[in-house]
Amino acid sequence: IISKFNKMKKSIIIASAIMLVCISYKPCNAQSNASQFGGKGGVNFSQLFTQDSEKDNMKIGFNIGLFNKMPITEIFSFQPEIYFTTKGAEVTYNNVFVDGTARFNLNYVEIPLLLVINLTDNFNIHAGPYAAYLVSGDVKNESSGTIFDFEENINADDYNRFDVGFEGGVGIDFRLLSFGARYSYGLNKVGKEKTFLGTTYTFPDATNGVLNLYIAVPLLSK
């Protein structure tokens, strides 16, 4: 887990360094006080924070959707978004019910409500809560023989449909494009609490975590 956090930190540091270089480049001249509506998308590096897993490998996915950046003052903006995003991870389990490697594929419609702080005309930091709804989910399992074959017994209804959490990141604004790096952390358990053979358990007993790198394209500006 420590190595994964180190990789995430390196990715964010590299992305931030590129953005800071762009700040010093004069043509990177965006209007931070203009209201913008547009599309955005990017690549996800997701994982599940689990209590009973032996190993957790990141899953690469994507996100695509819309944003609306509305200025409050010259420094602060409010930015709601809505997008489709993939999450999940490959997790190795070894307990009384589950033994094997599972690949969780979780697809959400997510709505972040972000406060954007425009540190310069080009560079911003942003953070805020999000709410998400699971539209589909499945699990692929390579089992070494257990009494519970969760690949056949788990479907989207066995996951919590709603998730809430917080996210934050950094962004750089050009006239025609914006780039950014953002990390989101879920607060709700992915799996529902269930009872099997008289034992109560949650599977997966995990929360979502996603690093995403994105590109945003303003379509309308006022």
Secondary structure, DSSP 8 states (H G I E B T S, - for coil): -HHHHHHHHHHHHHHHHHHHHHHTSTT----TTS-EEEEEEEEEEEEEEESSEEEEEEEEEEEEEEEEEEESSSSEEEEEEEEEEEEEEEEEEESSS-EEEEEEEEEEEEEEEEEEEESSSSEEEEEEEEEEEEEEEEEEEEESS-S--HHHH--GGGB-SEEEEEEEEEEEE-SS-EEEEEEEEE-S-SB-EEEETTEEEESS-EEEEEEEEEEEEEEEE-
